[in-house]
Amino acid sequence: MRKLVAAIALLLVVAGCDDPTVPAAKPSAAQARGIPIEKVVFIVKENRTFDNMFGRFPGADGARYGRLSNGQRVRLTRGPDVYPHDIAHGFFDGLVVVNGGKMNGFDLIAGGKNDRLPYTQYAREDLPNYWRYANRFALADRFFSSMYGPTIPEHLFTMAATGGRVVSNKLTPEDGKGLYCEDVRERFHKLMKHRRLIHWERTVQLDKIEALLREIRACLDVKTIFPELDKKGVSWRYYGKRDQFHNALLAVREVRFTKRWKNVGHPEDFVKDARSGDLPQVSYILPPKKYNEHPHPKGRSVCIGENWTVRQVNAVMQGPDWERTAIFVTWDDFGGLYDHVNPPVIDDMGLGPRVPLLIISPWVKPSSIPHATYEFSSFLAFLERLHGIEPLTRRDRIANDMFSMFDFDQEPLDPLILETRPERPGAKPPRCRL
């Protein structure tokens, strides 16, 4: 019956039957192929691994124990809502923790040597709403970061299926200011190619790898998905503060210095747009720093971050577009936190350690745990298949496009409107009443 109703509705729209004076609406490429997903939302948070957030989730490939560099097996202890400090999570740190596939170097990186903070994880009661999403919708347990770290090149992979061989965040000028393309002083570290590079990475020969680093301007000529969406007439918006460190589009010349920059807007606009049905066909959301869940000495609460995510998802579910939307919630890199699964070697950039991925949609297979291998380039592969776009790089050409997570013949799943956990009024930084 659902298929019949949808087909009749589509015919009415195409034929312009609501009003014969209105030109017939052209069905989208997805509609023409019987795909009910019209809007896609990517929420990209910060610095968590699968084992840290979902290592105890029933049926998933999780771990409750980890390995130290000396071979000792240790229990993963309960993670705090607010971590006392950051843990190193750069490109070279990723090589150290993976250690050629042994996954036992987490006690060797800065911030992980003294207090075993990497060897911590959460239980269901610590992340109740994230676990509810996983129970109702889907949780991928083989979703890997695209490279060994860190933040900015990982974010680039979600939009370009490449990090432009950048292996650092920006090298901040002495005055601490700078906004990537807007400041000629800003620099990245770029890793040059070498035929022995993968071998050096797997054997953790950091000195040889460091010799391949070159400094370049923090303003890149990488090709993103956004011009391709424009060519197809697909609307898009990047909900991220225009001056935020984590906003990788500040470092992309084809966006920052073109009319596409008008598509970059404040994340606070997302809830309003979702509730009113004004979301574009493709949305990227970059949470404000206090909600991104990054372990940080100034105290970033995971509970507060989860509450923020719930507000975004509730807005979609309470708006008019729920039945034609797919939401993907992920975390951008491993953050120095333990994970036990050895990432596949795709090329000399990675893959990096696993990160969580929640898939929330009326069309996702319910209560499922997809075990296929995915990475950030899979986001691009999904959009490319949905809208008939050619791959941008080798990465998105070979990436799993995630369509197997969905069943477009099933009865659509109902919304799951969740309540946020109580917060402390006026707390700075924000906290929950736990």
C-alpha positions as CSV (number, residue, x, y, z in Angstrom):
1,M,0.0,0.0,0.0
2,R,2.8,2.4,0.9
3,K,4.4,2.0,-2.5
4,L,1.1,2.5,-4.3
5,V,0.4,5.7,-2.3
6,A,3.9,7.0,-3.0
7,A,3.6,6.3,-6.7
8,I,0.3,8.1,-7.0
9,A,1.7,11.1,-5.1
10,L,4.7,11.2,-7.4
11,L,2.5,11.0,-10.5
12,L,0.3,13.8,-9.2
13,V,3.4,16.0,-8.6
14,V,4.9,15.3,-11.9
15,A,1.6,15.9,-13.7
16,G,1.0,19.1,-11.8
17,C,-2.5,17.9,-10.8
18,D,-2.7,20.1,-7.7
19,D,-2.9,23.1,-10.0
20,P,-3.0,22.9,-13.8
21,T,-1.5,26.4,-14.1
22,V,1.7,25.3,-12.2
23,P,4.5,23.8,-14.4
24,A,5.0,20.1,-13.7
25,A,7.6,19.4,-11.0
26,K,10.6,17.4,-12.1
27,P,11.3,14.3,-9.9
28,S,14.7,14.1,-8.4
29,A,17.2,11.4,-9.5
30,A,16.5,9.6,-6.3
31,Q,12.7,9.7,-6.8
32,A,13.0,8.5,-10.3
33,R,14.8,5.4,-9.0
34,G,12.3,4.7,-6.3
35,I,14.6,5.9,-3.5
36,P,12.5,7.8,-0.8
37,I,15.5,9.6,0.7
38,E,15.5,13.2,-0.4
39,K,17.5,14.9,2.4
40,V,20.8,13.8,4.0
41,V,22.3,15.1,7.2
42,F,25.9,14.5,8.3
43,I,26.6,15.4,12.0
44,V,30.4,15.2,12.7
45,K,31.5,15.3,16.3
46,E,34.9,14.9,17.9
47,N,37.4,12.4,19.1
48,R,35.9,9.1,20.1
49,T,36.4,5.5,19.2
50,F,33.9,2.7,18.9
51,D,35.2,0.9,21.9
52,N,35.1,4.1,24.0
53,M,31.4,4.7,23.2
54,F,29.9,1.3,22.2
55,G,32.4,-1.3,23.2
56,R,29.8,-2.8,25.6
57,F,26.9,-2.7,23.1
58,P,25.3,-6.1,22.7
59,G,26.0,-7.8,19.4
60,A,28.6,-5.3,18.3
61,D,32.3,-6.1,17.8
62,G,33.4,-4.3,21.0
63,A,36.0,-4.9,23.7
64,R,36.1,-4.5,27.4
65,Y,39.8,-5.1,27.7
66,G,42.8,-3.4,26.0
67,R,46.5,-4.1,25.4
68,L,49.4,-2.0,26.7
69,S,52.6,-1.7,24.8
70,N,54.3,-4.2,27.1
71,G,51.7,-6.8,26.2
72,Q,49.7,-6.6,29.4
73,R,45.9,-7.0,29.2
74,V,44.0,-4.4,31.1
75,R,40.3,-3.8,31.8
76,L,38.8,-0.7,30.2
77,T,37.6,1.4,33.1
78,R,34.5,3.6,33.2
79,G,34.9,6.9,31.3
80,P,34.1,10.2,33.0
81,D,31.5,12.6,31.7
82,V,34.3,15.3,31.5
83,Y,37.8,14.1,30.7
84,P,40.5,15.9,32.7
85,H,42.7,16.5,29.7
86,D,43.2,16.0,26.0
87,I,45.0,12.9,24.6
88,A,47.3,13.1,21.6
89,H,45.6,12.1,18.4
90,G,47.7,13.4,15.5
91,F,48.8,11.4,12.4
92,F,52.0,10.1,14.1
93,D,50.0,9.3,17.3
94,G,47.7,7.2,15.1
95,L,50.7,5.3,13.8
96,V,51.9,4.7,17.3
97,V,48.6,3.3,18.7
98,V,48.0,1.1,15.7
99,N,51.5,-0.2,15.9
100,G,51.4,-2.2,12.7
101,G,48.1,-3.7,13.6
102,K,48.9,-4.7,17.2
103,M,46.6,-1.9,18.6
104,N,48.7,-1.7,21.7
105,G,50.4,1.8,21.6
106,F,47.8,3.8,23.4
107,D,49.9,4.1,26.6
108,L,52.8,5.6,24.6
109,I,51.1,8.8,23.3
110,A,51.0,12.1,25.1
111,G,48.2,12.2,27.6
112,G,48.0,8.5,27.8
113,K,51.3,7.6,29.5
114,N,50.5,8.2,33.2
115,D,46.8,7.8,34.0
116,R,45.7,5.2,31.3
117,L,43.0,7.6,30.2
118,P,42.9,6.1,26.7
119,Y,41.7,2.8,28.3
120,T,38.3,4.1,29.3
121,Q,34.8,3.4,28.0
122,Y,31.1,4.2,28.6
123,A,28.2,2.0,29.6
124,R,24.6,2.3,28.5
125,E,23.6,4.6,31.3
126,D,26.4,7.1,30.4
127,L,25.1,7.5,26.8
128,P,21.5,6.6,27.1
129,N,20.2,8.4,24.1
130,Y,23.0,7.4,21.8
131,W,22.3,3.8,22.8
132,R,18.6,4.3,22.2
133,Y,19.3,5.4,18.6
134,A,21.6,2.4,18.2
135,N,18.8,0.1,19.5
136,R,16.1,1.5,17.2
137,F,18.0,2.3,14.1
138,A,21.6,1.2,13.1
139,L,25.1,1.2,14.6
140,A,28.0,0.4,12.3
141,D,30.8,-1.4,14.0
142,R,33.4,-1.3,11.2
143,F,33.3,2.4,10.4
144,F,36.9,3.7,10.3
145,S,38.4,7.2,10.3
146,S,39.9,7.9,6.9
147,M,43.4,8.4,8.1
148,Y,45.5,8.1,11.2
149,G,44.5,11.7,12.3
150,P,44.0,14.6,13.1
151,T,40.8,16.7,12.9
152,I,41.1,19.0,9.8
153,P,42.2,16.4,7.2
154,E,39.6,13.9,8.6
155,H,36.9,16.5,8.1
156,L,38.2,17.1,4.5
157,F,37.6,13.4,3.8
158,T,33.9,13.8,4.7
159,M,33.6,16.4,1.9
160,A,36.3,15.6,-0.6
161,A,37.4,11.9,-0.1
162,T,40.9,13.3,0.4
163,G,42.8,15.3,2.9
164,G,45.1,16.7,0.3
165,R,48.0,14.8,2.0
166,V,47.7,17.1,4.9
167,V,48.7,15.4,8.1
168,S,48.3,18.2,10.7
169,N,45.9,20.7,12.0
170,K,47.0,24.3,11.3
171,L,50.3,25.5,12.6
172,T,49.1,28.6,14.6
173,P,50.9,31.9,14.1
174,E,52.7,33.4,17.2
175,D,49.8,35.7,17.9
176,G,47.4,32.8,18.0
177,K,45.1,34.2,15.3
178,G,44.5,33.1,11.8
179,L,41.7,31.6,9.7
180,Y,43.4,29.3,7.2
181,C,42.9,30.8,3.7
182,E,42.4,34.3,5.2
183,D,45.9,34.3,6.7
184,V,49.0,33.8,4.6
185,R,51.0,32.9,7.7
186,E,49.0,29.8,8.4
187,R,50.6,26.5,7.5
188,F,49.9,22.7,7.3
189,H,52.3,19.8,7.3
190,K,51.9,17.9,4.1
191,L,53.3,14.4,3.7
192,M,55.1,13.7,0.5
193,K,54.9,10.3,-1.2
194,H,57.5,7.6,-1.0
195,R,57.4,4.0,-2.3
196,R,58.4,2.7,1.2
197,L,56.0,4.9,3.1
198,I,53.4,2.2,4.0
199,H,56.2,-0.1,5.2
200,W,57.6,2.7,7.4
201,E,54.1,3.4,8.8
202,R,53.4,-0.3,9.6
203,T,56.9,-0.6,11.3
204,V,56.4,2.8,13.0
205,Q,59.7,4.3,11.7
206,L,58.6,7.9,12.6
207,D,61.9,9.5,11.8
208,K,61.8,8.4,8.2
209,I,58.2,9.6,7.8
210,E,58.9,12.9,9.5
211,A,61.6,13.5,6.8
212,L,58.9,13.5,4.2
213,L,57.0,16.5,5.8
214,R,56.8,19.8,4.0
215,E,55.1,23.0,5.1
216,I,52.4,24.4,2.8
217,R,49.9,27.2,3.1
218,A,46.7,26.3,5.0
219,C,44.7,27.0,1.9
220,L,44.1,24.0,-0.3
221,D,43.0,23.4,-3.9
222,V,41.2,20.1,-3.1
223,K,38.0,19.4,-5.0
224,T,35.0,18.9,-2.7
225,I,31.5,17.4,-3.4
226,F,29.9,20.9,-3.3
227,P,30.6,22.0,-6.9
228,E,29.3,18.7,-8.1
229,L,26.1,19.1,-6.0
230,D,25.7,22.6,-7.6
231,K,26.0,21.2,-11.1
232,K,23.2,18.7,-10.3
233,G,21.0,21.4,-8.8
234,V,21.2,19.7,-5.4
235,S,20.9,22.2,-2.5
236,W,23.4,22.1,0.3
237,R,24.4,23.9,3.5
238,Y,27.3,23.6,5.9
239,Y,26.1,24.5,9.4
240,G,29.3,25.5,11.1
241,K,30.6,28.7,12.6
242,R,32.6,30.7,10.1
243,D,35.5,31.4,12.5
244,Q,35.7,28.0,14.2
245,F,39.0,26.1,14.3
246,H,37.2,22.9,13.2
247,N,35.6,24.4,10.1
248,A,37.7,22.8,7.4
249,L,36.0,24.8,4.6
250,L,38.0,27.8,5.8
251,A,41.0,26.0,4.3
252,V,39.3,25.1,0.9
253,R,39.9,27.7,-1.7
254,E,37.0,26.6,-4.0
255,V,34.5,27.3,-1.1
256,R,36.1,30.1,0.9
257,F,36.8,32.4,-2.1
258,T,33.7,31.7,-4.2
259,K,30.0,32.3,-3.9
260,R,29.7,28.9,-2.2
261,W,30.8,30.6,1.0
262,K,27.2,31.9,1.4
263,N,26.2,28.3,2.0
264,V,28.2,28.2,5.2
265,G,25.9,29.2,8.1
266,H,25.6,29.0,11.9
267,P,24.8,25.6,13.4
268,E,22.1,27.2,15.5
269,D,20.0,27.6,12.3
270,F,19.7,23.9,11.8
271,V,17.0,23.2,14.3
272,K,14.8,26.0,12.9
273,D,15.3,24.9,9.3
274,A,14.6,21.3,10.2
275,R,11.4,22.0,12.0
276,S,10.1,24.3,9.3
277,G,11.0,21.9,6.4
278,D,13.6,24.3,5.1
279,L,16.6,22.0,5.2
280,P,18.6,21.7,2.0
281,Q,19.0,18.3,0.3
282,V,22.5,17.9,1.9
283,S,23.4,19.2,5.3
284,Y,26.7,19.1,7.2
285,I,26.6,20.1,10.8
286,L,29.7,21.1,12.8
287,P,28.7,21.5,16.5
288,P,29.9,24.5,18.5
289,K,33.0,23.6,20.5
290,K,31.2,23.2,23.9
291,Y,29.0,20.5,22.4
292,N,31.5,18.5,20.3
293,E,32.5,15.9,23.0
294,H,36.3,16.5,22.5
295,P,38.2,15.5,25.7
296,H,39.6,18.8,26.8
297,P,41.1,20.4,29.9
298,K,38.4,23.1,29.9
299,G,35.9,20.4,30.3
300,R,33.6,19.2,27.5
301,S,30.8,17.2,28.8
302,V,29.7,14.1,26.9
303,C,26.2,14.4,28.4
304,I,25.9,18.0,27.1
305,G,27.2,16.9,23.7
306,E,24.6,14.1,23.5
307,N,21.9,16.5,24.5
308,W,22.9,18.8,21.6
309,T,22.8,15.9,19.2
310,V,19.3,14.9,20.4
311,R,18.0,18.4,19.8
312,Q,19.2,18.3,16.2
313,V,17.7,14.8,15.6
314,N,14.4,15.6,17.3
315,A,14.1,18.7,15.1
316,V,14.3,16.5,12.0
317,M,11.8,14.0,13.4
318,Q,9.4,16.7,14.4
319,G,9.6,18.5,11.1
320,P,7.8,17.6,7.8
321,D,10.8,15.8,6.2
322,W,11.4,12.9,8.5
323,E,10.1,10.2,6.1
324,R,12.5,11.3,3.4
325,T,15.7,11.9,5.5
326,A,18.8,10.0,6.4
327,I,20.9,11.2,9.3
328,F,24.5,10.0,9.9
329,V,26.1,10.8,13.2
330,T,29.9,10.2,13.5
331,W,33.0,11.3,15.3
332,D,36.0,12.7,13.4
333,D,39.0,10.8,14.8
334,F,40.1,8.4,17.5
335,G,41.0,11.1,20.0
336,G,43.7,9.0,21.6
337,L,41.1,6.6,23.0
338,Y,41.4,2.8,22.8
339,D,40.0,0.6,20.1
340,H,40.9,-3.0,19.5
341,V,40.2,-3.4,15.7
342,N,43.1,-3.2,13.3
343,P,42.2,-0.8,10.6
344,P,42.5,-2.0,6.9
345,V,45.4,-0.4,4.9
346,I,43.8,1.3,2.0
347,D,46.8,3.6,1.1
348,D,49.5,5.5,2.8
349,M,47.0,7.8,4.7
350,G,45.1,5.0,6.4
351,L,42.6,3.8,7.3
352,G,42.7,5.1,10.9
353,P,41.1,3.6,14.1
354,R,37.4,2.9,14.2
355,V,35.0,5.7,15.2
356,P,31.2,5.3,15.9
357,L,28.6,5.7,13.2
358,L,24.9,6.0,14.0
359,I,22.5,5.8,11.0
360,I,19.1,7.3,11.8
361,S,16.3,7.1,9.2
362,P,12.8,5.7,8.6
363,W,14.4,3.6,5.9
364,V,17.4,2.1,7.7
365,K,17.2,-1.6,8.7
366,P,15.9,-1.4,12.2
367,S,18.0,-2.5,15.2
368,S,20.8,-3.5,12.9
369,I,24.6,-3.6,13.3
370,P,26.1,-3.5,9.8
371,H,29.5,-5.2,9.8
372,A,30.7,-4.0,6.4
373,T,33.7,-1.7,6.2
374,Y,33.1,2.0,5.8
375,E,35.0,5.2,6.2
376,F,34.4,8.9,5.7
377,S,34.6,8.6,1.9
378,S,31.5,6.4,2.2
379,F,29.6,9.6,2.8
380,L,30.6,10.8,-0.6
381,A,29.9,7.5,-2.2
382,F,26.4,7.6,-0.7
383,L,25.7,11.1,-2.1
384,E,27.2,10.2,-5.5
385,R,25.0,7.2,-5.9
386,L,22.0,9.1,-4.7
387,H,22.5,12.0,-7.1
388,G,24.3,10.4,-10.0
389,I,27.7,12.0,-9.4
390,E,31.0,10.7,-10.5
391,P,33.5,9.8,-7.7
392,L,36.0,12.6,-6.8
393,T,39.0,10.3,-5.9
394,R,40.0,6.7,-5.7
395,R,38.8,6.6,-2.1
396,D,35.1,7.3,-2.8
397,R,35.3,5.2,-5.9
398,I,36.2,2.1,-3.9
399,A,34.3,3.0,-0.7
400,N,31.2,1.1,0.4
401,D,28.3,3.5,-0.4
402,M,26.2,2.3,2.7
403,F,23.1,1.7,0.6
404,S,23.0,-1.9,2.0
405,M,22.1,-0.4,5.4
406,F,18.7,0.6,4.0
407,D,15.5,-1.2,3.0
408,F,13.3,1.0,0.8
409,D,10.6,-1.6,0.8
410,Q,10.0,-1.7,4.5
411,E,7.3,0.2,6.3
412,P,9.0,3.5,7.4
413,L,10.2,3.6,11.0
414,D,8.4,6.0,13.4
415,P,10.3,8.9,14.8
416,L,12.0,8.4,18.2
417,I,11.6,11.7,20.1
418,L,14.0,11.6,23.1
419,E,14.2,13.8,26.1
420,T,17.5,15.4,26.9
421,R,19.1,14.9,30.3
422,P,18.8,17.7,32.9
423,E,21.5,20.3,32.8
424,R,22.8,22.6,35.5
425,P,21.4,26.1,35.0
426,G,24.1,28.7,34.2
427,A,27.0,26.2,34.5
428,K,30.2,27.3,32.7
429,P,31.3,25.2,31.0
430,P,27.9,23.5,30.5
431,R,27.2,20.4,32.7
432,C,24.5,17.9,33.3
433,R,23.0,17.1,36.7
434,L,24.3,13.6,36.8
